[in-house]
Amino acid sequence: MQLTTLTLKLDPESISVFNPLLGGGVSVCAPSGISVKAYICSHLGIDSDYFENRIQTLFLNGSPVDDPETAVLKKGSVLALSGAMPGLAGATLRRGGFYGRLRGEISYDRDTACETTGECFIRVKLFNLLIKELGPLFLEKGIQVDSGTVSELFKNRRRRFLDGCRAAELDGKPIEPERLCEMELPKGEMFLQIFM
């Protein structure tokens, strides 16, 4: 079954309309069996200095990741990325941090049973400053998201969306942005891609 596709062209200042999607988690395509670091740096093209200095906290399937070179992605993986978090909790959860040994039982342990060929869908969640810094990259590459969630977003942030939306296409055909705020999008998952 083919997914509904929605392509938008937005003013850069309006991209924050989609922050709730990025914080709640979106599905993206990734090579199966790739390490977290290789996915972020090689696959997404994010500079390794940025990775080391800005992405301070990583969770894979709910567990903190200390070694992103051995933590691997597979179908259904949930990857959460965050900048530095404040306080003792932030210090404890930070990868490679001094207090990391306090969470030994909850830290990610490498999963050896993993398909290493082809592509898979994973769920990515971005937090704090990374929503603004990395969000546009994920949105430009394209995300898979529930159409009902997108419809709600348009209704709840209508004015801001309309002020910044320069063009829209639904399944390859131009559509007025105003119409997107009024209509019910086809039910189910959809592919959303946003350019600035």
Secondary structure, 3 states (H helix, E strand, C coil): CCCEEEEEEECHHHHHHHHHHHHHCEEEEEECCCEHHHHHHHHCCCCHHHHHHHCCEEEECCEECCCCCCCECCCCCEEEEECCCCHHHHHHHCCCCHHHHHHCCCCCCCCCCCCCCCEEEEEEEECCHHHHHHHHHHHHHCEEEEHHHHHHHHHHCHHHHHHHEEEEEECCEECCHHHHHHCCCCCCEEEEEEEC
